[in-house]
Amino acid sequence: MVTGYKQTELGIIPNDWNVELLGNIASPKARIGWQNLRKDEFLDSGDFMLITGTNFENGKINYKICKYVSKERYLQDENIQVKNGDILITKDGTLGKVAFVQELHMPATLNAGVFVLTGLSNEVNNRFLYQYLCTEKLMKYAEKTSTGGTIQHLNQGVLVNFPIPIPPLKEQKRIAQSLFDMDTLIAKSEQAIKKYRALKQTCLQHMFPRAGQTEPDIRLPGFTGPWEQRKLPDLLKKSTGAMKIGPFGSALKKDIYVSRGIKVYAQENIFKDDFSIGNYYITENKYKELQSCELFPGDIVISMMGTIGACAVFPEHAEKGIMNSHLLRLQFGNDMLPEFVKLLLRDVPSIKIEMKKLSVGTIMTGLSSTVIKKLNLPVTYIEEQKKISAFFKNLDNLITLHQRTCEKYKKIKQGMMEELLSGKIRLV
């Protein structure tokens, strides 16, 4: 064993760390049965907030969606009156979710289904304990100690017997601060994602003509004049196959696929807007039979089932291939930019609404060539299409950038938790 470390029920930890049961360092409290609230007691406003497990979001409480209760219900049990710095744990519903109470601006109490940890020991930092409870260890312990198979309820007996590593208080505080710093970075990334998504939705609402309008509310600089409303078929290439559904399912049975050959593109390529994925192939001979279903750069490829409006542009350097039976190919004339068409079909609210209306009554939620032919599209000249497409592409790139940053921070934090909360790395 490494010098300075010892073996415990939690594994190897530093010699100057202890192991304590949660019940010895804090008291879990919850609303007892006879105090349970009825739904008709939930208020839309008031002076006493009610916190439930559904209000937990990324380790915090979303106060905007909390309900309220009467003063009498709030005063009924002081043990579950919530204050800043408290740690909350869900015991029903989605079990083991943890939240750290911050920025609470009014009196608050709990609904059934949530524990609050009270009476925390002076030897334990609440922020450190919160971070440890955020790991998977609590639910793994609960599952290990459960005798009833799938856990339906996180009971107090399990919670009080959960073992916690206890570093020296100074180290607890340093560990907690490091992890909370990462939480701040994650939260900033998530806020940026929300901001740019909200901006995108606002722009989609106002940068395309509304029903009955000939011009959008907002125009990029340098563009004027009315837009046209055109039937989608009128915008396609004047050639056979400009609108083409993939081959009948019977033509692409699973037993004809081979390990390598001509690629067969499927719905996953559309949903993920990624034509590099997928491992379905057919022989050259089979490809010759189904060559009319080949995809070409600039084709709009639409999923016929599932998400209404899901579509993608077949890229320039994609692997040669055909579409499967669940896809539809559209080939537009030179006066329509493929990226602009994708934006219209996939994102513009008014067009998505129209597609949903036209799809009502179909056997499954989805599209058909009949529905597509009935669509009206708002059309402007090609230069404006290019500018609008570039604008939204930049927004999408910003969202993707922050999503990747957020995921990176989450992975970093996960690594930090594994190292810091086990004592493998010391902050002393």
C-alpha positions, -999 to +999 in steps of 0.1 A: +000+000+000+012+035-008+027+053+022+003+078+038-029+058+028-051+032+045-077+006+035-113+013+045-148+002+035-146+030+009-113+017-005-079+033+000-080+069+014-054+091+031-044+083+067-058+116+080-092+111+064-120+094+084-151+075+073-184+085+089-220+074+083-242+102+069-265+098+099-237+107+123-229+140+106-264+152+095-301+144+101-322+138+070-357+153+074-388+151+052-425+158+052-441+130+072-471+112+059-500+129+077-486+163+066-487+155+029-500+182+007-530+178-017-526+192-052-554+217-045-531+232-018-505+241-044-507+279-051-495+298-081-482+327-060-477+335-023-452+343+004-441+307+012-424+287-015-429+249-020-399+230-034-403+196-050-379+172-068-392+184-101-377+219-093-342+204-093-321+215-123-284+207-125-278+207-088-298+239-082-334+249-076-353+265-104-374+290-083-393+302-114-413+269-116-419+264-078-454+265-064-464+281-031-483+271+001-502+288+028-484+302+059-500+275+080-485+247+059-451+264+060-452+267+098-464+231+102-429+216+104-398+237+111-376+207+103-384+210+066-381+248+064-354+253+038-326+279+040-296+288+019-268+263+022-291+233+027-286+201+008-317+185-007-321+149-019-350+133-038-364+102-022-393+095-047-397+099-084-362+103-099-342+090-068-310+105-055-311+138-073-292+164-052-295+202-050-276+228-031-298+257-020-285+291-031-300+325-036-333+315-019-351+348-015-382+339+006-394+313+032-396+278+017-407+243+027-406+209+011-432+186-005-431+149+002-404+132-018-375+153-007-350+151+022-333+181+036-300+174+056-302+193+089-280+196+119-247+193+099-216+186+120-192+214+126-165+190+112-182+188+078-184+214+051-218+215+035-204+223+000-180+193+003-209+170+014-230+182-015-203+174-040-198+139-026-235+132-027-236+143-064-215+113-073-231+080-083-220+064-050-252+071-031-275+053-056-250+025-060-249+020-023-288+021-022-290-005-049-264-027-032-283-026+001-318-030-014-335-063-011-365-055-033-348-053-067-356-020-084-356+008-059-389+027-058-381+048-027-349+061-011-356+055+026-341+072+055-325+040+068-304+037+037-295+073+038-282+075+074-260+044+068-243+058+037-206+061+044-189+094+037-151+101+035-142+130+058-110+149+050-097+176+074-120+206+073-095+228+055-091+203+027-129+198+025-133+235+018-106+235-009-120+205-026-155+220-025-142+253-039-124+236-068-155+217-077-178+247-074-155+267-096-160+240-123-198+242-117-196+279-124-179+273-157-204+247-166-233+270-157-218+299-178-216+275-208-252+264-202-264+300-200-246+308-232-263+279-249-297+290-236-290+326-248-281+317-283-309+292-286-334+319-275-318+343-300-321+318-328-358+312-320-365+349-319-348+354-353-367+324-368-399+341-357-391+375-373-367+369-402-392+351-423-426+365-435-456+356-412-488+343-426-504+371-448-471+391-449-450+397-479-419+408-460-403+397-427-403+419-396-365+419-395-343+422-426-306+419-429-289+451-441-290+457-479-321+437-487-356+451-496-386+441-516-413+415-512-409+378-508-430+352-528-450+323-515-443+294-539-456+258-540-427+235-532-430+214-564-427+246-585-392+252-570-378+217-579-356+209-608-375+202-640-363+167-642-375+132-634-366+122-599-364+157-585-388+144-558-380+108-550-389+084-522-365+057-512-370+021-524-397-002-511-386-018-479-388-052-496-359-041-518-337-034-489-341-064-465-315-069-439-302-100-454-290-082-485-266-059-466-229-066-469-198-055-449-185-031-475-199-017-508-222+011-517-235+029-486-272+030-477-281+062-458-308+060-431-328+082-407-299+085-382-280+104-408-308+129-410-315+132-373-278+138-364-272+158-397-241+136-401-236+115-433-203+100-420-220+075-396-238+043-404-227+008-415-252-003-441-239-013-475-251-031-506-233-047-535-225-030-568-251-051-585-278-041-560-268-005-563-274-007-601-310-019-594-316+010-570-295+037-587-325+060-590-323+064-552-288+077-552-280+109-533-260+138-547-244+169-532-270+196-525-299+171-523-324+178-495-330+145-477-361+144-455-371+118-429-406+105-437-413+092-403-407+104-367-396+141-363-417+164-385-394+185-407-362+166-399-340+171-430-304+175-440-283+186-471-263+158-486-227+172-484-201+176-512-176+149-501-200+123-487-195+087-496-214+075-527-247+059-516-284+055-518-312+064-494-334+038-476-371+035-477-378+060-449-362+089-467-373+113-495-350+132-518-357+167-531-336+184-558-341+221-562-334+245-590-307+271-591-329+298-576-330+279-542-301+274-519-301+240-503-290+253-469-319+279-470-344+251-479-331+230-450-336+260-427-372+265-439-382+229-435-363+221-403-365+253-382-390+280-394-420+277-370-448+286-395-436+259-419-433+233-392-468+241-381-481+238-417-463+204-421-479+191-389-514+202-400-509+186-434-497+154-418-527+149-396-546+118-405-516+099-418-511+064-405-480+074-385-467+108-375-447+116-405-445+131-440-454+119-475-448+131-510-484+143-510-478+165-479-446+178-494-463+188-526-489+209-507-463+230-489-459+267-495-424+281-490-415+318-485-389+326-512-365+356-517-337+360-541-306+339-539-283+365-524-306+371-494-309+333-490-272+331-488-269+358-461-298+344-440-283+309-442-249+321-432-264+341-403-281+310-389-251+288-395-230+311-374-256+309-346-256+271-348-218+271-347-219+293-316-244+269-299-223+239-309-191+255-296-206+262-262-221+227-261-187+212-267-172+235-241-198+225-216-192+188-222-155+194-218-160+211-185-183+183-173-156+157-182-130+177-164-152+179-133-159+142-134-122+135-134-116+160-106-143+144-085-128+109-089-094+122-079-102+148-052-130+129-034-109+098-030-078+116-018-057+104-048-049+141-053-045+162-022-053+199-018-033+205+013 
